[in-house]
Amino acid sequence: MARARLDGKEDQQPTVTGRNAPAADPARAAPLTGTNQMRTRRRARPGRARWRLTGAIILAAILFCGGAVTATLIHRTAAGSKQAPGDQSAAAIASAASARTAAARWVARQVDPAAIVACDPQMCSVLQGNGIPAGRLLLVGAGNAAPLGSDVIVSTAAVREEFGSRLTGVYAPVALAAFGSGSAQVTVRVVAPDGAAAYRRSLQADVSARRSAGAQLLRNPNVRVTPAARRELAAGQVDTRLLSVIVGLAAFYRFDVTGFGTPTAGADPAVPLRSADISVVTAAGGHAAATLNAARSFLLAQQSPFLPAAVTTVQLAAGRAALHVEFMAPSPLGLLVALPK
C-alpha cells in the first residue's frame, strides 16, 4: 500500500465527522418523494416524525462507527503486511551478520595460523576484522572457479550459490563447525585437494587408524581414562596428534585423561576431538607442580605436526591441577597407519 494511503488521505474520499460535520438534512435522510409530502407527514404525525428522525441519526451513527472500525482494521492489517517483509529482512540480515562474526572468531581461535582460508568478499572482510591477515585469505566468487589452494573454506549463502552442489560434492565434503541456521548459516569446511571422494576414503582410513591406536592406549598401564574418554578412544574419535603425544608422555609419567573436550557444533561425526585434559599422577614424596611443569615442557618440546597449539594449566572440579592440551584444525590425515588390535 502506498505511504500516502496509510494516513487515510490518498485514494479515499474525505469523510467529515465530529463537531465540524454539517447538520443532518431530514429531507436526505430517507427516501421521500418530496418536501411537501415530508411536511404533511410531520403535521399529521409529529411524534412518529421525531422518532423517525432520531432513528435515522442513530442508524447513521452506527453505520459510521462500524465503517470507522472497519477502516481502522484494514489500515492496521495493511500496515502490518507492509512492515512484515521489512522486519523479516532486517532479522535475516542480523542473523547472517551474527553467524559470520561467530564463524570468524572460531576460525581465528581454532584454525591453524598457517592455513589458507577461502571466503567470499564480505566474509573475508569479517575475517580480517577478527585478526586473520589478508595474506591468508583466498577470495572466491567472481573470477575464481574453485577454492583449490586453500585449506578450509567458509561457506556462506554467497559461496553456496556460487558453487552449488560442487561445494560438498567436489571441493569441501566435511564440515568442521557451523554457525547460525537456514540460509544465514555459515559453515567452516575442509577443502579436499584431491576431491571429495578421495578425502572421504582418507578420512575413514584415519578413523580406523585412530581406533587401533586408541585400543592400544587403553591397555597402557600408565594411562587412566574416564568412561567417556574410554568410549571416544575406542571409537577412533581422538586426533592422531593428540594420541601420539599422549603415548609419548606415558613413557615418562603416569597420568589421568579426564576428557577429550566436546565435538564442535555442526562438525562432521568423523572429525576428531583435538584437545585433552591431562592430570599427572605424582609419586609419593614428589612435588605435583614440578611434575606438571616437566610434563608441560615435554609437550612443548615436540616437533610439528605433533607440537600442540596450546598447553595451559587448568583446575579440575576436584581441585587438582591439569594440563589442557589443544591442537588446531583441520586435523591432518595419514599420520598413523592402521595398527592390529
Secondary structure, 3 states (H helix, E strand, C coil): CCHHHHCCCCCCCCCCCHHHCCCCCHHHHCCCCCHHHHHHHHHHCHHHHHHHHHHHHHHHHHHHHHHHHHHHHHHHHHHHHHHHHHHHHHHHHHHHHHHHHHHHHHHHHHECCCCCEEECHHHHHHHHHCCCCHHHEEECECCECCCCCCCEEEECHHHHHHHCCHHHHHHCCEEEEEECCHHHCEEEEECCCCCHHHHHHHHHHHHHHHHHHHHHHHCCCCEEECHHHHHHHHCCCECHHHHHHHHHHHCCCEEEEEECCCCCCCCCCCCCECEEEEEEECCCCCCHHHHHHHHHHHHHCCCCCCCCCEEEEEECCCCCEEEEEECCECCCCCCCCCCCC
